[in-house]
């Protein structure tokens, strides 16, 4: 791959003064995001269903993607914002998809405890054995001043050392943020990042924090009384988010308290405690979404919608046998619906476009007997993942909900994570079930992009980027990953598809592009080798890119035996000039 060119002086960079258009964010221009496996209503814990959310402007906003997310400072939030674990199965966590969240949490905890952390192969292993755990691993490049490896550094020391060690053609490490606190002995999902104006925010455990996209300074921090358990993948166009946290701190607490937060100021707005619904012990998964000024809270057997601005009721669960169990965020409110009254709870599901002010369906697409809604890979154009047993396909739908094309994605085993293609959804979320948080998929007006599953990383058997025609469902072209690396699509920009080339322990990740007609990958931003070990330790993290700058964020944290390691664990890294 060619060396990345220096950024044009005229390019608007992340964190630069920016007046984003309404509904966009400098960090994430509209990009596609994808949902997770769908599940049946009302008592069967669904694998999760997803849909793209609208992007919001921010320094890292991503170019257009399957979900056209709201722009953010760092670009596409894949799956908008993000990227679940590299080895993940089509609709989510590899080997976990389709299972109740509590089981996922238990399995994850076991993995974390086993090695003091969590590790998933994201790139070639360069002949080295994977480090145990999601803790940061030492970068392969020694510190320029010989005082130790990258993970020994404070955030400011790391930035300085990385800059001193930077090779020609490598991007600058703009800023780094560590966790900074000790967490309880459990694995925790990192919600976000959310981007609005110059603010990048995320939520960990019981705290929501906002940072400057320009230099990483902490701008504000807001604490809640119990564990944060759900939140939309995207904020509103004016930078507001509604989080859900547990009703108390004891085991078994329901995810039932909502609070609105203004990301630009860090100020809390309204708080609302939801009444019990009788399903909390059966189905704890909560999916949240934002459409305009409407926020939805949904899980099997229950749908509630409120105005983000003041918390007032908008609509509730519709009557009849067919009921939605999750929605997508963004300009189009796409619902995954199950018709339990028509027979098998999982045997009759539908895709609907919904009015965010009334909750009424504007059109309905029947996915077919036995097929279930898995994910929404893109809302514009609309591309939805479906599964039936081990069979897996995507359907492209027109604006009126009629079938445009079917794309055969081969097979997928939800119990063991076997799949022909690799899409990472949901990060390591153990409680929430958003459907618009997939990474590894992208779409433009005519083409759907996905990457093949990398099966044998230890033998340098690499994966490929694959393009499918949205009018015919046929494969158009493939591009192989560089030797020993893994690739996945991030979004589309200017007639090209943006691609993330995953790091190894010795080489930093790269942002590359491929022309819409296919051809070799071209590197546009090369992350430095000095921080490769840390970036590689972000396996399952989220990658946002825009205007020559990228942001890499961690998706899970916790269970470190050494509290100091946990406190100093790197959570966000920003690259570019």
C-alpha positions as CSV (number, residue, x, y, z in Angstrom):
1,X,0.0,0.0,0.0
2,X,1.2,3.4,-0.8
3,X,2.4,5.9,1.9
4,X,-0.3,8.2,3.0
5,X,-0.1,11.7,1.5
6,X,0.2,14.7,3.8
7,X,-3.1,16.3,4.5
8,X,-4.0,19.2,2.3
9,X,-3.7,22.5,4.1
10,X,-7.3,23.3,3.1
11,X,-8.7,20.2,4.7
12,X,-11.0,20.9,7.7
13,X,-9.5,18.7,10.4
14,X,-11.1,17.1,13.4
15,X,-11.5,19.6,16.2
16,X,-11.2,22.5,13.9
17,X,-13.9,25.2,14.3
18,X,-16.9,23.8,12.6
19,X,-20.5,24.8,12.0
20,X,-22.1,21.5,11.0
21,X,-25.3,21.5,9.1
22,X,-28.4,20.7,11.2
23,X,-28.5,17.0,12.0
24,X,-24.9,16.4,11.3
25,X,-21.8,16.5,13.4
26,X,-18.2,17.2,12.5
27,X,-17.3,13.9,13.9
28,X,-19.6,11.7,12.0
29,X,-21.1,12.7,8.8
30,X,-23.9,10.5,7.8
31,X,-22.6,7.1,7.9
32,X,-24.2,3.7,8.0
33,X,-24.6,1.8,11.1
34,X,-26.0,-1.7,11.5
35,X,-28.2,-3.4,13.9
36,X,-27.8,-6.7,15.6
37,X,-29.7,-10.0,15.3
38,X,-33.4,-9.8,15.6
39,X,-35.4,-11.6,18.2
40,X,-38.9,-12.7,18.6
41,X,-41.7,-11.1,20.7
42,X,-42.4,-11.3,23.5
43,X,-40.6,-13.7,25.8
44,X,-37.8,-15.2,23.7
45,X,-34.6,-13.2,24.2
46,X,-33.9,-11.9,20.8
47,X,-30.5,-11.9,19.3
48,X,-31.0,-8.3,18.7
49,X,-32.0,-6.3,15.7
50,X,-30.4,-3.3,14.4
51,X,-30.8,-0.3,12.3
52,X,-28.7,2.6,11.3
53,X,-28.9,5.8,13.1
54,X,-28.6,9.2,11.7
55,X,-25.2,10.8,12.1
56,X,-24.5,14.0,13.9
57,X,-21.8,16.5,13.1
58,X,-18.5,16.3,14.8
59,X,-14.8,16.5,14.2
60,X,-14.6,12.9,13.4
61,X,-17.7,12.4,11.4
62,X,-17.6,9.7,8.9
63,X,-18.5,9.9,5.3
64,X,-21.7,8.4,4.2
65,X,-22.3,4.8,5.4
66,X,-25.0,2.3,5.6
67,X,-26.7,4.3,8.3
68,X,-25.9,7.8,7.4
69,X,-25.3,8.6,11.0
70,X,-25.3,12.0,12.4
71,X,-22.0,13.6,11.8
72,X,-19.4,13.5,14.5
73,X,-15.9,14.8,15.0
74,X,-14.3,11.6,14.0
75,X,-16.3,10.2,11.3
76,X,-18.4,7.1,10.6
77,X,-19.6,5.5,13.6
78,X,-19.8,2.1,12.4
79,X,-21.7,0.4,13.0
80,X,-21.6,3.9,13.3
81,X,-19.9,4.4,15.8
82,X,-18.4,1.5,15.9
83,X,-16.7,-1.7,15.7
84,X,-17.5,-4.8,17.6
85,X,-15.0,-7.6,18.0
86,X,-13.2,-8.5,14.9
87,X,-14.0,-12.1,14.8
88,X,-17.6,-11.3,15.3
89,X,-20.4,-13.1,13.5
90,X,-22.6,-11.3,11.1
91,X,-25.1,-10.0,13.5
92,X,-22.9,-9.4,16.5
93,X,-20.6,-11.1,19.0
94,X,-19.0,-14.1,17.6
95,X,-20.3,-17.2,19.3
96,X,-22.7,-15.0,21.4
97,X,-25.2,-13.9,18.8
98,X,-28.7,-14.7,19.5
99,X,-28.2,-15.5,23.1
100,X,-29.7,-13.7,26.1
101,X,-27.6,-10.7,27.3
102,X,-27.1,-12.3,30.7
103,X,-25.4,-15.3,29.1
104,X,-23.2,-13.1,27.0
105,X,-22.1,-11.3,30.1
106,X,-21.3,-14.5,31.9
107,X,-19.3,-15.8,29.0
108,X,-17.4,-12.5,28.6
109,X,-16.7,-12.4,32.2
110,X,-15.2,-15.9,32.1
111,X,-13.0,-14.8,29.1
112,X,-11.8,-11.8,30.9
113,X,-11.1,-13.5,34.1
114,X,-9.2,-16.3,32.3
115,X,-6.4,-14.0,31.3
116,X,-7.0,-10.8,33.3
117,X,-8.5,-9.3,30.2
118,X,-9.9,-10.0,26.8
119,X,-8.2,-10.5,23.4
120,X,-9.5,-11.0,19.9
121,X,-7.3,-11.2,16.9
122,X,-7.7,-8.1,14.8
123,X,-4.7,-8.4,12.5
124,X,-1.8,-10.6,11.8
125,X,0.0,-11.8,14.8
126,X,3.5,-11.3,13.4
127,X,4.4,-14.7,14.8
128,X,3.7,-13.6,18.4
129,X,1.3,-15.1,20.8
130,X,-1.7,-12.9,21.7
131,X,-1.5,-11.1,25.0
132,X,-4.1,-12.2,27.5
133,X,-6.7,-9.7,28.0
134,X,-8.1,-6.5,26.7
135,X,-5.5,-4.5,28.6
136,X,-3.2,-2.4,26.6
137,X,-0.3,-4.4,25.2
138,X,3.2,-2.9,24.9
139,X,3.9,-1.3,21.5
140,X,6.5,-3.1,19.5
141,X,8.5,0.1,19.1
142,X,10.6,1.0,22.1
143,X,10.1,4.5,23.6
144,X,12.4,7.0,21.9
145,X,14.1,7.9,25.1
146,X,14.5,4.3,26.3
147,X,12.4,4.7,29.4
148,X,10.0,1.8,28.7
149,X,7.2,0.9,26.4
150,X,4.2,2.9,25.3
151,X,1.8,1.6,27.9
152,X,4.1,2.8,30.7
153,X,3.5,6.4,29.7
154,X,1.0,8.9,31.0
155,X,-1.3,10.2,28.3
156,X,0.8,13.4,27.6
157,X,4.1,11.4,27.8
158,X,2.7,8.9,25.3
159,X,1.8,11.6,22.8
160,X,5.3,13.2,23.1
161,X,7.1,9.9,22.8
162,X,5.0,8.7,19.9
163,X,5.7,12.0,18.1
164,X,9.4,11.6,18.7
165,X,9.4,8.0,17.4
166,X,7.1,8.8,14.4
167,X,8.5,7.4,11.1
168,X,8.0,9.2,7.7
169,X,4.5,8.8,6.4
170,X,3.0,8.0,9.8
171,X,0.2,10.0,11.3
172,X,0.6,12.1,14.5
173,X,-1.0,10.9,17.7
174,X,-3.1,14.0,18.5
175,X,-4.2,13.0,22.0
176,X,-4.8,10.0,24.2
177,X,-7.2,9.5,27.1
178,X,-6.9,6.9,29.8
179,X,-9.8,5.5,31.9
180,X,-8.6,7.3,35.1
181,X,-10.7,5.4,37.6
182,X,-10.8,2.0,39.2
183,X,-13.9,0.0,38.3
184,X,-15.8,-2.8,40.1
185,X,-14.7,-6.4,39.3
186,X,-16.8,-6.9,36.3
187,X,-16.6,-6.4,32.5
188,X,-18.4,-3.2,31.5
189,X,-19.6,-1.9,28.1
190,X,-18.4,1.5,27.0
191,X,-21.4,3.4,25.6
192,X,-20.6,5.8,22.8
193,X,-18.7,7.6,21.6
194,X,-21.2,10.3,20.9
195,X,-20.1,13.3,19.0
196,X,-21.6,16.8,18.9
197,X,-19.7,19.9,17.8
198,X,-16.3,19.9,19.4
199,X,-17.3,17.3,22.0
200,X,-16.7,13.6,22.0
201,X,-18.5,11.8,24.9
202,X,-18.8,8.3,26.3
203,X,-20.3,6.5,29.3
204,X,-18.5,4.0,31.5
205,X,-20.0,2.3,34.6
206,X,-21.8,5.3,36.3
207,X,-20.2,8.2,34.6
208,X,-20.7,10.1,31.4
209,X,-17.7,12.2,30.3
210,X,-17.2,14.8,27.5
211,X,-13.8,15.6,25.9
212,X,-12.6,18.2,23.4
213,X,-12.2,16.7,20.0
214,X,-9.5,19.3,19.4
215,X,-7.1,18.4,22.1
216,X,-8.7,15.7,24.3
217,X,-9.2,17.9,27.4
218,X,-12.0,16.7,29.7
219,X,-14.7,19.3,29.4
220,X,-17.2,17.8,31.8
221,X,-18.2,14.7,33.8
222,X,-21.6,13.6,35.0
223,X,-22.3,10.8,37.5
224,X,-25.5,8.8,38.0
225,X,-26.5,6.6,41.0
226,X,-26.3,3.2,39.4
227,X,-24.8,1.3,36.4
228,X,-25.6,2.8,33.0
229,X,-27.3,-0.1,31.1
230,X,-28.5,1.4,27.7
231,X,-28.3,4.4,25.4
232,X,-29.0,5.2,21.8
233,X,-26.0,4.8,19.4
234,X,-26.4,8.4,18.2
235,X,-27.4,11.6,19.9
236,X,-30.0,14.1,18.5
237,X,-28.9,16.6,15.9
238,X,-28.6,19.3,18.6
239,X,-26.3,17.1,20.8
240,X,-28.6,15.5,23.3
241,X,-28.5,11.9,24.5
242,X,-30.9,9.9,26.8
243,X,-29.2,7.2,28.8
244,X,-30.8,4.5,30.9
245,X,-29.4,3.3,34.2
246,X,-30.4,0.7,36.7
247,X,-33.0,1.5,39.4
248,X,-30.6,0.6,42.3
249,X,-27.2,-0.9,42.9
250,X,-28.2,-4.3,44.0
251,X,-28.0,-7.4,41.8
252,X,-31.0,-7.9,39.5
253,X,-31.9,-4.2,39.3
254,X,-34.0,-3.3,36.3
255,X,-32.7,-1.0,33.5
256,X,-35.5,1.5,34.1
257,X,-34.3,5.0,34.8
258,X,-33.9,7.5,31.9
259,X,-31.9,10.8,32.0
260,X,-31.4,13.3,29.3
261,X,-27.9,14.9,29.0
262,X,-26.8,17.8,26.8
263,X,-23.5,16.6,25.4
264,X,-22.3,20.1,24.6
265,X,-22.6,21.4,28.1
266,X,-22.7,18.2,30.2
267,X,-25.8,19.4,31.9
268,X,-28.5,16.9,33.0
269,X,-32.1,17.5,31.9
270,X,-35.2,15.5,32.8
271,X,-35.1,12.1,34.6
272,X,-37.9,9.5,34.4
273,X,-38.3,6.2,36.2
274,X,-40.3,3.7,34.1
275,X,-43.0,1.6,35.8
276,X,-42.4,-2.2,36.1
277,X,-43.5,-4.2,33.1
278,X,-43.3,-7.8,34.2
279,X,-40.6,-8.6,31.6
280,X,-37.5,-7.4,33.4
281,X,-36.6,-10.9,34.7
282,X,-37.4,-12.6,31.4
283,X,-35.9,-10.1,29.0
284,X,-33.4,-7.6,30.2
285,X,-32.1,-6.5,26.8
286,X,-33.0,-2.9,26.1
287,X,-32.8,-1.2,22.6
288,X,-32.8,2.6,22.4
289,X,-32.9,4.8,19.4
290,X,-33.3,8.5,18.5
291,X,-35.3,9.9,15.6
292,X,-35.5,13.7,15.5
293,X,-36.8,14.7,18.9
294,X,-38.1,11.2,19.7
295,X,-36.2,8.7,21.9
296,X,-37.5,5.1,22.1
297,X,-37.0,2.5,24.8
298,X,-37.8,-1.0,23.5
299,X,-37.5,-4.6,24.5
300,X,-39.6,-7.7,24.0
301,X,-43.1,-6.9,25.1
302,X,-42.6,-3.2,25.6
303,X,-42.1,0.0,23.6
304,X,-42.1,3.5,25.0
305,X,-41.3,6.8,23.2
306,X,-40.6,10.2,24.7
307,X,-39.7,13.7,23.5
308,X,-36.0,14.2,24.0
309,X,-36.5,17.9,24.8
310,X,-38.8,17.5,27.8
311,X,-39.4,13.8,28.4
312,X,-43.1,13.9,27.6
313,X,-44.9,10.8,26.1
314,X,-44.9,10.4,22.4
315,X,-46.3,6.9,21.8
316,X,-46.4,3.5,23.3
317,X,-46.7,-0.2,22.3
318,X,-49.1,-0.5,19.3
319,X,-52.2,-2.7,19.5
320,X,-52.5,-6.0,17.6
321,X,-50.5,-9.2,17.2
322,X,-47.5,-7.5,15.4
323,X,-45.3,-5.5,17.7
324,X,-41.9,-3.8,17.2
325,X,-39.0,-4.9,19.5
326,X,-36.4,-2.4,18.3
327,X,-35.9,0.6,16.1
328,X,-33.1,2.3,14.2
329,X,-31.9,5.8,14.9
330,X,-31.5,8.4,12.3
331,X,-33.6,10.1,9.6
332,X,-35.5,6.9,8.9
333,X,-37.1,5.0,11.8
334,X,-37.0,1.4,10.8
335,X,-38.6,-1.2,13.1
336,X,-38.1,-4.9,13.5
337,X,-41.5,-6.4,14.3
338,X,-42.6,-9.8,15.5
339,X,-46.1,-11.2,15.0
340,X,-46.3,-13.5,17.9
341,X,-50.1,-14.0,17.5
342,X,-49.6,-15.7,14.1
343,X,-47.8,-18.8,15.4
344,X,-44.2,-19.3,16.3
345,X,-42.8,-16.2,18.0
346,X,-39.7,-16.2,15.7
347,X,-41.4,-17.5,12.6
348,X,-43.2,-14.4,11.4
349,X,-41.2,-11.2,11.5
350,X,-41.4,-8.0,9.5
351,X,-39.6,-4.8,8.6
352,X,-41.5,-1.6,8.9
353,X,-40.8,2.1,8.4
354,X,-42.4,4.0,11.3
355,X,-43.5,7.5,11.9
356,X,-41.5,8.8,15.0
357,X,-44.3,11.0,16.1
358,X,-47.1,8.4,16.1
359,X,-45.4,5.0,16.1
360,X,-47.6,4.0,13.1
361,X,-46.2,1.9,10.3
362,X,-45.9,3.7,7.0
363,X,-45.1,0.4,5.1
364,X,-44.4,-3.2,6.0
365,X,-42.1,-5.8,4.4
366,X,-42.7,-9.5,5.3
367,X,-39.3,-11.2,5.6
368,X,-40.8,-14.6,4.8
369,X,-41.7,-17.7,6.8
370,X,-38.9,-18.8,9.2
371,X,-36.7,-15.7,8.5
372,X,-35.9,-13.3,11.3
373,X,-34.6,-9.8,11.3
374,X,-30.9,-9.8,12.2
375,X,-29.5,-6.3,11.6
376,X,-30.2,-3.2,9.6
377,X,-26.9,-2.6,7.8
378,X,-28.0,0.7,6.1
379,X,-31.0,2.9,6.1
380,X,-30.2,4.9,3.0
381,X,-30.1,2.8,1.0
382,X,-32.1,0.3,3.2
383,X,-30.1,-3.0,3.6
384,X,-31.3,-5.4,6.2
385,X,-29.7,-8.7,7.4
386,X,-31.9,-11.7,7.8
387,X,-31.3,-15.2,9.0
388,X,-33.1,-18.6,9.0
389,X,-31.3,-21.3,10.9
390,X,-27.7,-21.1,9.6
391,X,-28.8,-19.4,6.3
392,X,-27.9,-15.7,6.1
393,X,-28.8,-13.1,3.5
394,X,-29.3,-9.3,3.2
395,X,-32.2,-7.7,1.4
396,X,-32.1,-4.3,-0.2
397,X,-35.4,-2.5,-0.1
398,X,-36.6,0.5,-2.1
399,X,-37.9,3.7,-0.4
400,X,-41.5,2.3,-0.5
401,X,-40.5,-1.0,1.2
402,X,-40.6,-3.2,-1.9
403,X,-37.8,-5.7,-2.6
404,X,-34.9,-4.4,-4.7
405,X,-32.5,-7.3,-4.5
406,X,-31.4,-10.2,-2.3
407,X,-27.7,-10.8,-1.4
408,X,-26.7,-14.3,-0.4
409,X,-24.2,-14.1,2.5
410,X,-23.7,-17.8,2.9
411,X,-24.0,-19.4,6.3
412,X,-23.8,-18.3,9.9
413,X,-23.9,-20.5,13.0
414,X,-25.3,-18.3,15.9
415,X,-24.1,-20.8,18.5
416,X,-20.4,-20.9,17.4
417,X,-20.0,-17.8,15.3
418,X,-19.1,-19.6,12.1
419,X,-19.8,-17.3,9.1
420,X,-18.7,-16.6,5.6
421,X,-18.6,-12.9,6.2
422,X,-17.5,-10.7,9.1
423,X,-19.7,-8.0,10.6
424,X,-19.2,-6.8,14.1
425,X,-22.2,-5.6,15.9
426,X,-22.9,-4.4,19.5
427,X,-19.4,-4.4,20.8
428,X,-19.4,-6.4,24.0
429,X,-22.7,-5.0,25.2
430,X,-24.0,-7.3,27.9
431,X,-27.3,-5.6,28.6
432,X,-28.3,-3.4,25.7
433,X,-29.5,-4.5,22.3
434,X,-29.2,-1.6,20.0
435,X,-29.5,-2.5,16.3
436,X,-27.6,0.4,14.7
437,X,-24.2,-0.2,16.1
438,X,-22.6,-2.6,13.5
439,X,-19.1,-2.2,12.0
440,X,-17.7,-3.9,8.9
441,X,-20.5,-2.9,6.5
442,X,-21.1,0.1,4.3
443,X,-23.3,1.0,1.4
444,X,-23.7,3.7,-1.2
445,X,-26.5,4.2,-3.8
446,X,-25.6,1.2,-5.9
447,X,-23.2,-1.0,-3.8
448,X,-23.1,-2.9,-0.5
449,X,-19.7,-3.6,1.0
450,X,-18.7,-6.2,3.5
451,X,-15.6,-8.3,4.3
452,X,-15.0,-12.0,4.4
453,X,-14.4,-13.8,7.6
454,X,-10.7,-14.3,8.5
455,X,-10.5,-17.9,9.6
456,X,-6.9,-18.7,10.3
457,X,-5.0,-15.6,11.3
458,X,-2.1,-17.6,12.6
459,X,-1.4,-18.9,9.0
460,X,-1.7,-15.4,7.5
461,X,-4.8,-16.3,5.6
462,X,-6.2,-12.9,5.1
463,X,-9.7,-11.7,4.4
464,X,-11.1,-9.7,1.4
465,X,-13.3,-6.7,0.9
466,X,-16.4,-7.7,-1.2
467,X,-18.7,-5.4,-3.2
468,X,-22.3,-6.5,-4.1
469,X,-24.6,-4.8,-6.6
470,X,-27.7,-3.6,-4.8
471,X,-29.9,-3.9,-8.0
472,X,-29.0,-7.5,-8.8
473,X,-27.5,-8.9,-5.6
474,X,-24.5,-10.2,-7.5
475,X,-20.9,-9.8,-6.5
476,X,-19.1,-7.0,-8.4
477,X,-15.5,-7.3,-7.2
478,X,-13.2,-8.2,-4.3
479,X,-10.0,-6.7,-3.0
480,X,-7.6,-8.7,-0.8
481,X,-6.2,-7.4,2.5
482,X,-2.5,-6.7,2.7
483,X,-0.6,-9.9,3.8
484,X,-1.1,-10.6,7.5
485,X,-3.8,-8.0,7.9
486,X,-7.5,-7.8,8.2
487,X,-9.8,-5.2,6.4
488,X,-13.3,-4.0,6.9
489,X,-15.3,-1.2,5.3
490,X,-16.0,1.9,7.3
491,X,-18.2,4.0,5.0
492,X,-18.2,5.7,1.7
493,X,-16.9,9.1,0.6
494,X,-16.6,10.8,-2.7
495,X,-17.4,7.7,-4.8
496,X,-14.9,5.5,-2.8
497,X,-15.3,3.1,0.0
498,X,-13.3,3.8,3.2
499,X,-11.5,0.8,4.7
500,X,-9.9,0.1,8.0
501,X,-6.8,-2.0,7.8
502,X,-6.5,-3.5,11.3
503,X,-3.2,-3.2,13.2
504,X,-0.8,-6.0,14.3
505,X,1.3,-5.7,17.4
506,X,4.1,-4.2,15.3
507,X,2.2,-2.1,12.7
508,X,-0.4,0.5,13.3
509,X,-3.8,0.4,11.7
510,X,-4.5,2.3,8.5
511,X,-7.4,4.1,6.9
512,X,-7.4,3.3,3.2
513,X,-9.8,3.7,0.2
514,X,-10.9,1.6,-2.7
515,X,-12.5,3.0,-5.9
516,X,-16.2,2.2,-6.4
517,X,-15.2,0.1,-9.4
518,X,-12.6,-1.9,-7.4
519,X,-8.8,-1.9,-7.5
520,X,-6.0,-1.7,-5.1
521,X,-6.3,-0.2,-1.6
522,X,-4.7,3.2,-1.2
523,X,-3.6,4.3,2.3
524,X,-4.8,7.8,3.3
525,X,-3.8,7.7,7.0
526,X,-1.2,5.4,8.6
527,X,-1.4,5.1,12.4
528,X,2.1,5.0,14.0
529,X,3.9,1.8,14.8
530,X,4.8,3.2,18.3
531,X,1.2,2.8,19.5
532,X,0.4,-0.3,17.5
533,X,0.3,-2.5,20.6
534,X,-2.2,-0.2,22.2
535,X,-4.4,0.0,19.1
536,X,-4.2,-3.7,18.7
537,X,-5.5,-4.0,22.3
538,X,-8.6,-2.0,21.3
539,X,-9.9,-5.1,19.5
540,X,-13.6,-4.8,19.2
541,X,-13.3,-1.0,19.4
542,X,-14.8,1.7,17.2
543,X,-13.1,3.6,14.4
544,X,-14.3,6.9,13.2
545,X,-12.6,8.9,10.3
546,X,-13.2,12.2,8.6
547,X,-11.1,15.0,7.0
548,X,-7.8,13.2,7.5
549,X,-8.2,12.4,11.1
550,X,-9.3,9.3,13.0
551,X,-10.5,8.3,16.4
552,X,-10.2,4.9,17.9
553,X,-12.2,4.1,21.0
554,X,-12.4,1.1,23.3
555,X,-15.7,-0.8,23.7
556,X,-15.2,-2.8,26.9
557,X,-13.3,-2.4,30.1
558,X,-12.9,-4.0,33.5
559,X,-11.7,-7.1,35.3
560,X,-8.1,-6.1,35.6
561,X,-6.4,-7.7,38.6
562,X,-4.1,-4.7,38.9
563,X,-6.1,-1.6,39.6
564,X,-3.3,0.6,38.3
565,X,-3.5,-1.1,34.9
566,X,-7.2,-0.5,34.8
567,X,-6.8,3.2,35.7
568,X,-4.2,3.7,33.1
569,X,-5.9,1.7,30.4
570,X,-6.1,3.8,27.2
571,X,-9.8,4.5,26.2
572,X,-9.5,6.9,23.2
573,X,-6.8,7.7,20.7
574,X,-7.0,10.5,18.1
575,X,-4.7,10.4,15.0
576,X,-3.9,12.9,12.3
577,X,-2.4,16.4,11.8
